[in-house]
Amino acid sequence: MTRAARHRPALFPADPGRRMRLVAGALLVIMAGLFVVARHLATRQPAWGYAAAFAEAAMVGGLADWFAVTALFRRPLGLPIPHTAIIPVNKDRIADSMAAFLRANFLTPPVVARRLHQFDVARVLGNYLANPARGSGRIGDSLGSLIAEILETLDPEKVGRPAKAMVRAQIARVDLAPLAGHVLAGMIADGRHMPLIDSVLRRAGALLEANEAALRGLIHDRASTLMRWTGLDDRLANALLDALYALLAETLIDPAHPMRRKIDVSLDSLAHDLIGDPAMAQRVARMKDDVLANPAFATWLDGVWERSRTGMIAMLRAPGDGTGELGAGLAGFGRALGDDPALRAMVNRFARRALAGLASRHGDDIVRIVSETVRRWDARTVSARIESAVGRDLQFIRINGTLVGGLVGLALHAAEGFV
């Protein structure tokens, strides 16, 4: 307890409303004492009659205002006087009135749009985000930590199921044949398919070398007995393999090789069919559907999601990494809002429309929450909260009523002397 608290007079508690209530009550008691003394002395000295008139009228005014103020919150002296305890008795009606006032004056689209029209939301947001210490940095760190906490806390399967379903649905909606045809046609036009052909040729050579024994065995099995007896099957296999190796090597080395031109013609025809042939489009669509229905694709998608999830958590948890990039992006957006009037106007227009839309769609829900909250309050709670908010001013009404009543009584007593 501080020294000021230890030496505070008990007559004047910390609550300003209660302190003023004691002051107003003490003033009323003083007026009562003055009235008794003044009436007693008025028989000896007529001038005391003015003091008695002042005190008498002050008591009447003070008591009347005490009754009026008390009647707002409770029954005066506990008596069941009609039209008293106004706030507790009319609590539900007050709640509905507050909600209606809030709806009519704050939560209608025209009011929201009018109030926001002169408020530059984009500039305030831009200034806040452009400051890494106060805005974008804190938002980036907080948002990164929040996302990481969500990804770590929630069941990975439950979180990943909607994401994987969305990826699957997006792939299913893609018309793959024309897309692949345009990509292939663009690669052929720019010559970007040449490295792919080279890779295929090298792969074909490696496969041929790896399966050379199997190919020789196949030729030996298909050859006749005479060819095997004379050894022609081995010479045929050697000739065939040498021809294939030579063809692959020449095609790989010579950019103008006829085989390359045939490959180009075949790829160009394939691209044309992918773009314009309905039958080809149907075959590609069936192949895509088969891939999507294959359990191996679901397994692959599960692996992609898990790697993405763990990688994102690691990035967001790493100090100055993911969250730093996020904060830098937010700071850049804030600077753009400050420098680009067109972007600022667009953001302000979006904010006005968004908040006006929220007021239109959810205004009734908001005021319903206010009304129901106040309705659920206990009557004493409502009275106590309102009295705590305006109690000090209400006690000034009592004080003013006492003094004004006294002055009116003094004026009337003085007027009697002239009648």
Order of alpha helices (4+ residues) and beta strands (2+ residues): alpha-alpha-alpha-alpha-alpha-alpha-alpha-alpha-alpha-alpha-alpha-alpha-alpha-alpha-alpha-alpha-alpha-alpha-alpha-alpha
